[in-house]
Amino acid sequence: MKGTVKFYNRIKRFGFITGEDGTDYFVHESAIKEGVSLEEGTRVTFTPTEGDRGKKAEKVDYEGDSEEADKEDTEDTEDTED
């Protein structure tokens, strides 16, 4: 699912993402892909799940940084290396 970071506190290591469905999802630092830095307004993709206390986001990544996008980039590079 796609969404936008509503709030993220680096000190407390958690925040919320508003999903494209209008729902707010809790996000903890442990659910964020390595190298991804969340700030208010950052567009992301994530896997919505149900946690003990409600909805939460897992596998959070920058929008467009999925493995499929990486594969497309590799294919484009291979085509242009003639």
N, C-alpha and C positions, 0 to 999 in steps of 0.2 A: 504494500500500500504506500502511496505517496502522502507526504504531510509537510508541515512547517513547524519549526521549533518555536514554541510559544514562550518558553522560559527554560533556562538551564543555569544552575549554580555550580561552578567549577569547584568551589570549596566544599560544598555538601555532596557533590558528585551525583546530582539528580536533577530532573526537570520534567517538562511536559511537551509533548508534540501534539499538535492538532492535526488529526488525520483528514484525508479528503472527504470522509464521511461526516465530518463535523464533530467527532468525538475527540476528547482529550485523552492521551495515553501517557502514563507514567513512563519515564525512561531513566534507568540507572546507568552509571558509567560502564558497568560490566556488560551492557547490551550494545555498546557502541563499537563499531569496527575500529581496529587499530589505525591510527593516523587521522581519524575523523574528529574534528573539533566543532562542538555545537555552540551556536550563538543565536540569539533571538532573530527570527526571520530566515534562518538557514533552511533550504529545501532539502528534504531527505526522503529516503525510502526505508521501510521497516516492515517487520512481520508482526501483526497485531496478535496478542495472546491475552488470556485471562489469568491474572495473578490472584494471590490470596486476598488482596485488597481492591481488586478491580482490574480494569483494562491496562495493559502495559505494552510497550514496544520492545521488540527484540531485533537483533541483527540490523541495527541502524547504520545506514551508509548515506553518503551524499547522493542526491538524485542524479541518475546517469552514471554512477560508478559501480553498477552491478557487473557480475561476471559476463553477462551477455554483452554489455557495452564494451568490456575489455576485449572480448572475442571479436567484435565488429572492428575495433580499433586495430587489432592485430591483422585482420583480413585486409583492411584498407592499406596498411603499411606494406603488406606482402605484395599487393597489386601495384604499388607505385615504386617498388625497388627494382626496376628494370635497367 
